[in-house]
């Protein structure tokens, strides 16, 4: 029984991962407002400077990640690179979110884990 549950769990995880598509854009929001939308096809560095703090985004090879942040916990930096639609990087102290989307797609209003 336990083995069957493990196999079912891994099969579900594999299905969920395979259903995600490569994203085309990184939508950056600060305190719920769109800061900018950047193509993942164009390698660049984006400085996000707000009254909450400073983050540096790197876009390279179709992926985006936070390379630097002046927040106290650096969870956003430790998250690593994202490239699939719906994936999110959050910096809670800076009220920053980076969401991978495709053209015409809206970022999710809420996500629960």
C-alpha positions in Angstrom: 0.0 0.0 0.0 2.8 2.5 0.9 4.7 1.7 -2.3 1.5 2.3 -4.3 1.0 5.7 -2.7 4.6 6.7 -3.3 4.3 5.7 -7.0 1.1 7.6 -7.3 2.7 10.7 -5.6 5.7 10.6 -8.0 3.4 10.1 -11.0 1.3 13.1 -10.0 4.4 15.3 -9.5 5.8 14.2 -12.9 2.4 15.1 -14.6 2.3 18.5 -12.9 5.8 19.3 -14.0 5.3 18.2 -17.6 2.1 20.3 -17.9 4.0 23.5 -17.3 5.1 25.4 -20.4 8.2 27.4 -20.9 7.4 31.1 -20.2 8.0 34.0 -22.4 8.0 36.9 -20.0 8.9 37.8 -16.4 6.2 40.0 -14.8 7.6 42.0 -11.9 5.2 43.5 -9.4 5.9 45.6 -6.3 3.2 45.9 -3.7 0.7 44.6 -6.2 1.5 47.1 -8.9 3.2 46.0 -12.2 6.8 47.3 -12.1 7.7 45.9 -15.5 7.4 42.9 -17.9 10.6 41.6 -19.4 11.2 39.1 -22.2 13.0 35.9 -21.2 14.4 35.8 -24.7 16.6 38.9 -24.1 19.5 38.5 -21.7 19.6 41.5 -19.4 20.0 42.6 -15.8 17.2 44.6 -14.2 17.7 46.8 -11.1 14.5 47.0 -9.1 14.8 49.9 -6.8 11.8 50.9 -4.7 11.2 52.5 -1.3 11.1 48.9 0.1 14.6 48.0 -1.0 16.8 46.9 -3.9 16.8 43.7 -5.9 18.8 42.7 -9.0 17.1 40.4 -11.5 19.1 38.4 -14.0 17.5 37.2 -17.2 19.6 34.8 -19.2 19.0 31.7 -21.3 15.2 31.9 -20.9 15.4 31.9 -17.1 15.1 34.7 -14.5 16.4 34.8 -11.0 17.2 37.3 -8.2 21.0 37.6 -8.0 21.2 40.3 -5.3 18.9 41.7 -2.7 19.3 43.9 0.4 16.6 42.2 2.3 17.5 40.5 5.6 16.7 36.9 4.7 17.7 36.5 1.0 15.0 33.8 0.4 14.4 35.4 -3.0 18.1 34.9 -4.0 18.1 31.3 -2.7 15.0 30.4 -4.7 17.1 30.1 -7.9 16.1 30.4 -11.5 12.6 30.0 -12.8 11.4 29.5 -16.4 8.0 27.7 -16.5 4.7 29.5 -16.6 3.2 30.1 -13.1 6.5 29.9 -11.3 7.1 32.7 -8.8 9.9 34.3 -6.9 8.9 36.3 -3.8 10.7 38.9 -1.7 8.3 39.6 1.1 10.3 42.3 2.8 10.4 44.3 -0.5 6.8 43.3 -1.5 8.3 42.0 -4.8 7.1 39.2 -6.9 8.5 37.8 -10.2 6.1 35.6 -12.1 6.8 33.7 -15.4 4.0 34.2 -17.9 3.2 33.9 -21.6 1.8 36.8 -23.7 -1.7 37.6 -22.7 -1.6 35.6 -19.5 -2.3 37.3 -16.2 -0.3 36.4 -13.1 -2.3 34.5 -10.5 -4.2 36.5 -8.0 -3.4 34.1 -5.2 -1.6 30.9 -4.7 -1.9 28.6 -1.7 0.5 25.8 -0.8 
